[in-house]
Amino acid sequence: MSAPAIRVEGLGKRYRIGERVRYKSLRESVSNVARRALRGERRPHETIWALKDVSFEVQPGEVVGVIGRNGAGKSTLLKILSRITEPTEGRVELHGRVGSLLEVGTGFHQELTGRENIYLNGAILGMKRAEIERKFDEIVAFAEIERFLDTPVKHYSTGMYLRLAFAVAAHLEPEILLVDEVLAVGDSGFQTKCMGKMEEVGKGGRTVIFVSHNMAAVSRLCQRAVLLGEGRVFLDGPPEEVLATYLRSDLGPSSSRTWPDGATAPGNDVVRLRGVRVQTRRGPVTDSAGIAEEVGVEIEYEVLAPGHILVPNLHFFNEQGTYAFVVHDSDPAWCRRPRPVGRFFSTAWIPANYLAEGTLIVGAAISTHSPLVIHVYERDAVAFNVADSFDGTTARGDYVGYMPGVVRPLVPWETRIVGPLPIVAPARKEKES
């Protein structure tokens, strides 16, 4: 068996928190240390382990998804693999050239043009100029920046920056590609384009570590998934098994999520998302609903700028990442009407006997439609379980086995019988002479 492309052994990363750093003169530093030593004082500080005792291997050509809720240690892991951050303990072995796409434009020089940054990134990867030139036209075409190729990237929009960064990382053919949640940014057409390229990269035999909250993308692209929880490896195995565990455990999205700090809440200067909650008619927040009851998903949002026709919308996925359906706010009170500044609560009610049993993941978005602008989209905002009953009153009738599908509507049935059915005797077989 060949050596692994990536080997991680006992990896740990510790950060100090709650400590404000002020630059001091040498005299101040020495006198403060001496003063604390004489008094027997120790400078208090609090530490947190972003990663602790993480170990795994990735074979050449393997595509591995890393999942977990915010703060699980996913981005810290990729920063260590990319040599941006040093580990506190443990070791990492990488066999092959490493390309990273951790944040928009990571590794770009702001003063250089798009053209110059393509060559710079190729050189960083150890590629010869002839190799870069062979891929140059493909990169430019994918990024769709032909007109701005010789413009310094500091003048690029976020979308242009992202397109070029992804194109460079995916086309310059590193043996190991590290990708952190880039598909959450950009328009839907570009996201689809990126997904196709990621599939191509994986099938081309390169090793890929893909960090994402997009369960559908992990299920589609990856041969294996690693679930991180509180900085440790919680589960490592087939994507469908790991995703199911993630969604059904405390490590996955819950049925209620809030963003109390308006300055850091998802959104922009038009609108900010402040909360998403699952509810039924029985109560305000629920982790589980019966298949025969209505389920409401409430979006709480703060409108910061007046004059925008905002449309809250919800996107439903099952635990395999299949897109079930999407609903847009159709409340006639606000249809095609600009929303004033203020705090809004919009709730979509899903009919009883519509959802199938299992775990549903809900993405929450707020957009304007003409022109289409997505102000905020939280892909895995909340999740909840739907439980079927076996009393014969739901769509399954008297059947108690597995029923496939994302939705399970209870539809009306009619059965007719007209008179007694005639009994037809079987035809007699003539005796052979």
DRENPANU-316578 format. One record per atom (N, C-alpha, C): residue in one letter; x, y, z. Coordinates in pm, whole numbers, plus 50000, padded with zeros to 5 digits. Atoms other than C-alpha are relative to their C-alpha. Example, Ala and Ser with C-alpha at 12.3 -4.5 7.8 and 13.67 -1.06 7.14 Angstrom:
// residues 2
A500894988150000
A512304955050780
A500905012050000
S499184988149994
S513674989450714
S499235010950073
***
This chain:
// residues 433
M500844988050000
M500005000050000
M500885012450000
S499204987950010
S501355034849909
S499875008250128
A500024991249882
A502195060750175
A498835009649989
P501134990550004
P499305083350274
P500465013749948
A499704986450045
A499155117550110
A500025009650119
I500074991849879
I498245132650450
I499974990850121
R500035007449874
R499055118750794
R499975010250114
V500164991249885
V497835136751106
V500064991550126
E499805008149879
E498995123551446
E499955008850125
G500094993349871
G497885136551786
G500005015149991
L499944985750027
L497285171351649
L499205007950104
G500694991349906
G496375198751896
G500385014549975
K499744985750013
K496055236451877
K499305007250114
R500504992849883
R495655258352185
R500125015049976
Y499984985550010
Y494735295252187
Y499785006050138
R500274992349879
R494825320752467
R498865009649970
I501124990850019
I491625340352510
I499885009050122
G500244990849890
G490545369652722
G501205008150041
E498804992549967
E493965385752706
E500205011049896
R499774988750089
R494405420252557
R501495003149994
V498574997850018
V497835426752413
V500265014749975
R499594986250022
R499435461252445
R501515000049982
Y498574999350025
Y502835468552298
Y500685008850105
K499304992849893
K505325479552563
K501475001449965
S498554998750016
S508895491052585
S500684988450072
L499235010549935
L511615466652691
L500085002550150
R499904996749858
R511985485253022
R498724996250074
E501285003449937
E508245481053097
E499874984950017
S500145014649996
S508325443953013
S500854994050109
V499105005549899
V511355436653231
V499535003550140
S500434995949866
S510065456853527
S498724992850042
N501245007049965
N506595440153508
N500274985550038
V499665013949968
V508125405153505
V500644999450138
A499324999949870
A510375413953801
A499015002550113
R500994996849898
R507455429053993
R499124987950032
R500865011849975
R505275397953945
R500784989050069
A499185010449937
A508175375254043
A500185002850149
L499824996549861
L508785394454367
L498734997950081
R501295001449930
R505065393354455
R499454985849993
G500505013650017
G504685357054356
G498764999249914
E501214999650084
E502055366754098
E500214992349871
R500035006050134
R501195347353788
R498985007349916
R500924992750087
R499635364853496
R498864990849959
P501105009150033
P496155349953456
P499655000549851
H500545000650135
H494985338553116
H499214987249983
E500865011650027
E492405314552982
E500374994249865
T499655006650127
T493155289152710
T498834991549952
I501015008650060
I490955269952472
I500694991449894
W499445009250099
W491835239452263
W499064999649880
A500795000650123
A490535244451909
A500054986149940
L499835014050041
L491875209551826
L500704992650113
K499375007949895
K492855181652063
K500064985349958
D499785014250026
D494365147451986
D499284995349872
V500625003450128
V493215146751622
V500974991649918
S499175009050081
S494545117751416
S499184993949887
F500625006950114
F493655104751069
F500994999949885
E499195000750121
E495175095650733
E499115001549878
V500704998750127
V494145104150379
V500884994149892
Q499235006650104
Q495265082150092
Q500055008549872
P499934992650127
P496405096249755
P498744997749916
G501195001050084
G493395103649534
G498694999550076
E501225000849919
E490915102949824
E499415014050018
V500704987349976
V488295130649861
V499274998750133
V500525001149863
V487455136250229
V499315012950039
G500734988549949
G484795159450366
G500165001250150
V499914997449856
V485225175350709
V498805008550039
I501224993049960
I481995185850880
I499985002150150
G500154996749859
G480905199451216
G499445014050012
R500584986749982
R479155229651359
R501105010450017
N499034989249983
N480835263551390
N500744998550132
G499195001449880
G483715262451638
G500484986050026
A499585013949980
A484345225151593
A501494998049974
G498575001250029
G487905231451469
G500334997649855
K499795003350142
K487445226551094
K500995009549933
S499134990250065
S489085258750976
S501405000050060
T498695000949935
T491885255551232
T500794988449943
L499345011750059
L492665220951094
L500575003449864
L499514996850134
L492935234150739
L501135010250005
K498924990249989
K495115263450848
K501314993250040
I498805007649963
I497545238851009
I500494992049880
L499605007750119
L497515216450700
L500615009049893
S499484990650099
S498175247550488
S501265007150046
R498794994049942
R501105257650714
R499825015050028
I500274986249960
I499415290750798
I500175001450151
T499925000249854
T499235281451167
T500814987950044
E499245011249946
E501625259751369
E499204992950108
P500735007149893
P500185232251590
P500685001950135
T499454999749865
T500655233351966
T500654986750033
E499455013449978
E501255195951971
E499614991149883
G500275009250109
G501275166351734
G500775003549874
R499254997950125
R502525164451378
R499114997449879
V500685001850129
V501365166051017
V501034996649895
E499155003450114
E502965149050716
E499195001949873
L500644997550130
L502065160850364
L500954995449891
H499195005250108
H503355142650059
H499435004949867
G500484994450126
G502845164349751
G499835015150011
R500244985650003
R502315200349645
R498615003050053
V501274996849934
V499545217049845
V499465013149945
G500714987950040
G497035241849706
G498865002450097
S501014997049899
S494665259849945
S499055010749950
L501004989550020
L491465279349913
L499225000950131
L500584999249867
L490665288650271
L499105012250017
E500804987949997
E489345323950231
E500115006449863
V499984993750131
V488585345949933
V501345006749977
G498754993650039
G491905354349769
G501184997150089
T498855003649919
T494175337050021
T501214997949911
G498785001750078
G497715339749886
G500145010049886
F499904989850105
F496975368349645
F500745012350055
H499364987449965
H499085399849645
H499125011349948
Q500994989850034
Q496785430049650
Q500455009449890
E499514990250097
E499005452349438
E500254994049862
L499735006550128
L499555426549163
L498704998049922
T501165002350085
T497205421148869
T499544985650008
G500485013750007
G495105390248812
G501004991149928
R499025007850077
R497635378348553
R501224996750086
E498795002149920
E500585383248789
E499744990650117
N500325008849888
N498805365649075
N499884985449957
I500055013850050
I498185334948860
I501404994249995
Y498625004950008
Y501915331948793
Y500634998950139
L499475000549865
L502745339849156
L499544987450073
N500525012049932
N500465312149289
N500604987349942
G499375011650061
G501875287449038
G501434998250049
A498625000849952
A505415295949147
A500054995150144
I500075004549860
I504435291349514
I499794984950007
L500255014550004
L503195256549422
L501184992249944
G498835006850054
G506585249149265
G499874996349854
M500225003150141
M505315248648907
M500925008549912
K499204992650096
K507435258848611
K499095009049916
R500774990350077
R506365287948392
R499234993349886
A500665006850112
A505575264548103
A498754992650047
E501165006949945
E503205244548326
E498855009850025
I501024989949971
I501375276048434
I499375004949870
E500514994950127
E501075288648075
E499074990149932
R500855010450060
R499545255547970
R498585000750056
K501304999349933
K496695261348218
K499415014150001
F500364985949984
F496525299248191
F498645003249938
D501254996550069
D493695302147936
D498804993650067
E501105006749929
E491545276748125
E499635007650127
I500244992749875
I491955296348448
I499225012849973
V500634987250031
V490995329448290
V498574997949953
A501355002750049
A487995314248109
A499074995950112
F500845004549888
F486725297448425
F499645011850090
A500224988849908
A487115329148634
A499185011249937
E500794989950072
E485405350648367
E500475014250034
I499454986849966
I487755380148429
I500875005549886
E499134996250111
E489235385148079
E500235015149993
R499894985450013
R488515422648079
R500835006350111
F499334994149884
F490135427848419
F501294992650034
L498855008549976
L493095404348382
L501235008150042
D498834991749971
D495635432748398
D499685011450097
T500374990549893
T493875451748680
T500474994550134
P499625005049867
P495305449549034
P498804993950073
V501135007249941
V493175425149233
V499375007750116
K500604992149892
K492635451049509
K498765007549951
H501164993250057
H490085466549270
H498904990049959
Y501005010050038
Y488205433449214
Y498835000450098
S501145002549911
S484725427849350
S500214986650070
T499885012849928
T484245399249596
T499784988249906
G500295010950094
G482745377849319
G501174997249906
M498855001750090
M485685383849081
M501164993750075
Y498945005349915
Y488145377049362
Y499814985050022
L500325014049972
L486415344549448
L500194991349876
R499905008150122
R486195332449088
R501454997449962
L498605001950035
L489875338249025
L500714991150101
A499355008149896
A490945323249360
A499674985249981
F500395014050018
F488955291449298
F500624994449872
A499455004650127
A490105289048935
A501484996550013
V498575002549982
V493775291649034
V500224987450083
A499815011549912
A493455266349319
A499634986949933
A500505012550060
A491545240949109
A500754996149873
H499415003150130
H493445243748779
H501524998250001
L498545000950001
L497115245848883
L500514986550049
E499705014249980
E497035208848973
E500964997050114
P499245005149885
P498465205649324
P499614985650026
E500355013949966
E498625169649443
E498974999650114
I500924999349887
I496715180149758
I499275013449993
L500814987850006
L493855205449746
L499185001350128
L500734997249876
L492435220950065
L498985011049972
V501074990650033
V489075238450027
V499115002050122
D500804996849881
D487155256450302
D498795008349962
E501314993550009
E483495264750237
E499915011049896
V500084989350101
V484065285149921
V498694999649923
L501205001050081
L480905272149760
L498815007150064
A501094992549937
A478805291850007
A499935014349949
V499954986350048
V479795324049831
V499795000149849
G500194998950143
G478835336149486
G498604996449958
D501355003050047
D475775332149270
D499844985149975
S500295014350013
S474075298749212
S500684994049878
G499355005150120
G475505295448861
G501464997050024
F498595002449972
F479065298848986
F500184988450098
Q499925011249907
Q478415274749274
Q499884986749926
T500165012250080
T477215248649023
T501274997249922
K498765001350075
K480325254948815
K501134994650089
C499005004649906
C482545250249120
C499794985350037
M500315014049967
M480775217849212
M500474990649890
G499565008250112
G481435204248865
G501514998849995
K498545000350001
K485095213648884
K500544991650114
M499575008149886
M485435198149230
M499844985249970
E500185013950040
E484005165649095
E501104995649905
E498955003050098
E486465166848808
E501364998250068
V498755000949926
V489375172949047
V500094986850075
G500015012549924
G488365143549266
G500184987849911
K499905011450092
K487945119848973
K501354999649930
G498684999550064
G491325131348838
G501104994250086
G499015006949919
G493095113549123
G500755008750098
R499334991549902
R494085143449336
R499354998550138
T500475001149863
T493745143249713
T499335013150039
V500774987949967
V491095167449840
V499494999050143
I500674998249871
I490135179050190
I499005011349982
F501074990550030
F486795196850165
F499205002650127
V500764996149882
V485365215550465
V498745007249955
S501254993850045
S481705224650424
S498874997450098
H501285002249933
H478325229250589
H498974994649902
N500935004350103
N476715218750261
N499964984749996
M500095014549990
M475565183250330
M499874993449863
A500165005650134
A474555177549967
A501344999449929
A498704999750065
A478015187649846
A500924989250057
V499175010349938
V479775164850095
V499574986149954
S500525012950043
S477505135850004
S500344997049854
R499785001850143
R478025141449631
R501484998749965
L498614999150042
L481755148749621
L500934990250071
C499025006649914
C483335128549901
C499774984950009
Q500055014449978
Q484185091749941
Q499984996850149
R499865002249856
R484625096450316
R499765013450069
A500254987749924
A483695121650585
A500544998450141
V499504999449863
V485215131850918
V499165010350075
L500824991249918
L482975146851187
L500835004950119
L499314994049887
L484665171051427
L498985005650099
G500834994449894
G483105180251760
G500865004350115
E499204994449891
E484705202952020
E501484997149983
G498585001450029
G488065199451848
G500514985849989
R499595014050008
R488105161251838
R499294992949886
V500655008150102
V487325134951577
V498924991750067
F501135007149942
F483875122451667
F499684987349921
L500315011550085
L483375098951369
L500745001649868
D499295000150128
D485295089451053
D499504987849923
G500545011350074
G483595068350786
G499305004249873
P500754996750122
P481275067050483
P499165012450020
P500734987349984
P479575100850416
P498584998350051
E501405001349959
E476015087950455
E499884996650149
E500035003649858
E476805072950798
E500395011950088
V499524988649922
V478715103550922
V498975011449998
L500994989350009
L476105128250794
L498774996950085
A501165003949919
A473275108750959
A500295002050149
T499624998249859
T475145108751292
T500065014850036
Y499894985549977
Y475885145951263
Y498635006450020
L501314993749996
L472275155151201
L499164995450119
R500815005449890
R470885133151479
R500635001950136
S499314998349873
S473395142551748
S500015014650042
D499884986349950
D474055173251959
D501045008049925
L498964993150075
L476945181251723
L499445007149877
G500584994450121
G474615190351437
G499155012250027
P500864988249982
P472265219651378
P498814996750088
S501135002149910
S469535223951637
S498745006449940
S501274994950051
S465895234451599
S499835014950024
S500094985749974
S466585269951718
S501405006049994
R498704993550013
R469395293651630
R499815015150001
T500104985549993
T469945330251713
T501375006549981
W498804991750014
W472475357251634
W499745012950079
P500374988549915
P472205381951926
P500775012849967
D499204988250032
D474965405151804
D499705004649858
G500404995250131
G473575425851519
G501175003449910
A498844996250081
A477055436551407
A500624988149929
T499395011950060
T478175400851336
T498974990249946
A501045008950052
A474815385251242
A500124999049848
P499915001550144
P474645371350886
P499165010449927
G500744990150078
G473595397150628
G500885011349955
N499264988450049
N474615431450508
N499375012850054
D500534987349949
D473715468250546
D498535002149967
V501444999350030
V470185461150416
V499204992150102
V500765008649910
V469075432350637
V500964990550071
R499225009549920
R470495410050912
R499094989150054
L500755011449947
L469315375251010
L500264999250150
R499835000249855
R468685373851388
R499554987050065
G500415012749941
G467045340051441
G499214991449904
V500815009650075
V465515308551290
V499544989550100
R500565009149901
R463185285651488
R498974990849937
V501005009850041
V461175254051429
V498934999350107
Q501085000449902
Q457755252551593
Q498824992049945
T501275006050037
T454425234751591
T498915008050070
R501104993149930
R450985245951706
R500034997150150
R499955003749859
R451805228952037
R500965008850081
G499014992549925
G454775250952126
G500935007849910
P499194990950080
P457325276952016
P501214993649935
V498795006250055
V460405254951962
V499914985050021
T500075014549987
T460575217851893
T501104993549916
D499015007950075
D463225192651787
D499334989349916
S500675010950068
S460635167751667
S498525003349981
A501414997750030
A457215169051505
A499394987049948
G500715011450055
G454625142551427
G499675002449853
I500244998650144
I454015135751060
I498625005949972
A501374995450022
A450335144851104
A499735013850060
E500224986549950
E450895180051241
E500785010149917
E499334989250071
E451835213351088
E501355003150064
V498694995749951
V455435224751117
V500255014149950
G499694986250037
G456305261651122
G501485002850016
V498624995349988
V459735276551056
V499975015249996
E500044985449985
E460125312351176
E501375006049971
I498784992250024
I462715336751043
I499855013550069
E499954986949937
E463565366551261
E501115008149934
Y499004992050072
Y465345394651078
Y499795014750026
E500004985849973
E466215431051118
E500265007649870
V499854991850120
V465655454750825
V500705013050041
L499184988449963
L468295482150839
L499845011749904
A500134989550100
A467605501450520
A498614999049936
P501355000650058
P464105510650392
P500044999849848
G500144999050144
G462855508050036
G500324987449923
H499655012550068
H463805471849959
H498834990150008
I501035010450002
I461275445249853
I500684986850035
L499285011749949
L462635416950065
L499104987850002
V500755012550005
V461555380750027
V500724989550085
P499465011249923
P462345356350311
P499674986849928
N500265013050061
N462695320650181
N500734989050075
L499495011649926
L463365286150327
L500274988549904
H499585010950088
H465185256950165
H500104987250083
F500095012449923
F464455221450285
F500794988849932
F499195011250048
F466885192050248
F499774988150094
N500035011649910
N466745156550377
N501424996750044
E498705002949942
E469625139950561
E501004994749899
Q499085003950106
Q471105126550235
Q500445012149917
G499634988150074
G471415162450112
G499135002749880
T500904997950113
T468585159349859
T499165012650021
Y500804987749994
Y466915192649785
Y498534996149992
A501395004149997
A463305186649888
A499105010449934
F500814989350058
F461645220049814
F500445013250060
V499744986749949
V461855257549868
V498695007750007
V501204991749987
V459175281649989
V500415014650016
H499774985749991
H459115319449944
H498825006750070
D501034992749927
D457175344150157
D498935005049903
S501114996250088
S453785348149991
S498915007650076
D500964992449920
D452095368850263
D499515012149919
P500504989050084
P449805392450064
P500215013850063
A499804987149935
A450365419750324
A501325006549961
W498684994650033
W453995423150211
W500444996849859
C499625003750137
C453985409449856
C500235012649916
R499584988750085
R455805434449629
R499985013450073
R499974987649922
R455895459849912
R501355001750068
P498754997849926
P459105475750046
P499764998950150
R500135001549855
R459685467650411
R500715011450070
P499374989149927
P460385496050653
P501064994650096
V499025003749899
V463205495950907
V499284994450122
G500625006149883
G462375473251199
G500324985350012
R499805014349974
R462385437851343
R498794992549950
F501085007750060
F460315412351148
F500104985350043
F500095014449975
F459165376751220
F499104994249892
S500785006250108
S458035356550917
S500034984950019
T500105014449975
T456785320750959
T499334993149882
A500595008550103
A456155294650690
A499464987450068
W500635011849941
W453735266750786
W499914989049894
I500025011550090
I454275232950620
I498814991250041
P501225007349964
P451005213150601
P500284986550068
A499935013449941
A450405181850807
A499964989649889
N499975011150096
N450995148750629
N500635004149866
Y499294996250122
Y453385164850383
Y501454995350002
L498605003949988
L456915158050510
L500114985150033
A499735014049966
A458345122850522
A500744999350132
E499285001649875
E459795108650841
E501505001149976
G498564998350011
G463465115150910
G500415014150041
T499454987049963
T465675145550961
T499915009649882
L500074989450100
L465005177650769
L500945011350043
I499104988749977
I467655205050739
I499435011849924
V500614988250060
V466455240350668
V501035011149984
G499194988250026
G468415268150503
G499115012249996
A500794987849993
A467195303650565
A500685010949918
A499454989650085
A467635331850314
A499055011849994
I500794988050026
I466455367250249
I500585006449875
S499514995050127
S466655381249898
S499045010349942
T500874992150087
T465285406349652
T500024993349865
H500145008150121
H464085392649321
H500215007549869
S499874992850126
S464375420649068
S500805012850020
P499225011650042
P467285421449024
P500244990550117
L499805009949896
L468135389749215
L501245003450082
V498904997749906
V470265397949519
V499734991650124
I500135008149879
I470805372749798
I500735007350112
H499404992149893
H471385393950108
H500614991250108
V499505009249899
V471865364450342
V499494986149969
Y500445013950014
Y471765326350319
Y500784991450098
E499425009549906
E472455303050611
E499584986149956
R500325012650067
R472645268850442
R499404989650095
D500515009749902
D472095246950752
D499625007550127
A500384991449888
A470325271350981
A499454991850117
V500625008149895
V468185246351175
V499704986149943
A500405013450041
A467155209851167
A498974994750099
F500995006249911
F464315189051309
F499644986249944
N500405013650038
N462955153651301
N498494999149981
V501415003050023
V459655141551164
V499784985250032
A500295013849958
A458165110151323
A498664995549943
D501235005650056
D455595088651142
D499304991550106
S500755008949911
S452865069351321
S499654987249923
F500305012950064
F451895033351253
F498574995650033
D501385003249964
D448195035651332
D499094999349878
G500805001250122
G447065034350969
G499355012949954
T500674987450036
T445995071150957
T500865009249914
T499114991550079
T448985084750761
T500164994149860
A499845004150139
A450175080750402
A500524985649986
R499495013750011
R451825047350482
R498884989650014
G501085009749984
G448435031550555
G500374989250101
D499675011149911
D448944996950705
D501414994849979
Y498635004550029
Y452464993450563
Y500935004950110
V499114996249889
V455164993150833
V501474999749960
G498615000650044
G458344989550623
G500565013649962
Y499344987650042
Y460755015350484
Y499285006249882
M500634992750109
M459195041950263
M500975010749950
P499064990050052
P461515062150035
P499305013349972
G500554987250041
G461065098249934
G500235011050103
V499784988449915
V461445133250074
V498685005150059
V501324995949952
V457755141950102
V499084987950006
R500925011349983
R454895119450209
R498585005450017
P501344994049987
P451545136250133
P498934989450021
L501175008649982
L448345120350255
L498975004349896
V500884996350111
V446275120249936
V498724991850007
P501265007749998
P442635109749893
P500054988049905
W500105012250082
W442015074549759
W498524996749981
E501355004850026
E438855060649598
E500074985949942
T500075013750050
T438005024149541
T498574996849964
R501355003450046
R435015012249339
R499944985249965
I500265013850044
I433574978149287
I498564999649949
V501335000750063
V430614970849059
V499584985449992
G500545013650004
G428714938949136
G501044989550034
P499075011049972
P430194905049212
P500814996749876
L499155003650114
L433124895148992
L499674985849956
P500295013650047
P432354864648769
P501194990750023
I498955010149982
I434284833048840
I500224993049866
V499685005850131
V435994821048523
V500764987150022
A499345013049986
A436814783948507
A501174999149903
P498865001350091
P440194775248358
P499634991549879
A500275007450123
A440084762748000
A500554985950011
R499575014249995
R440254724847963
R500984997549887
K498995003550100
K443244710847780
K499544987349930
E500445011650077
E442244687247498
E501034988950006
K499145011649994
K443614652247520
K500624997549862
E499325002750128
E446214644747254
E499614986349950
S500365012950058
S445244617447012
S501254991549976
***
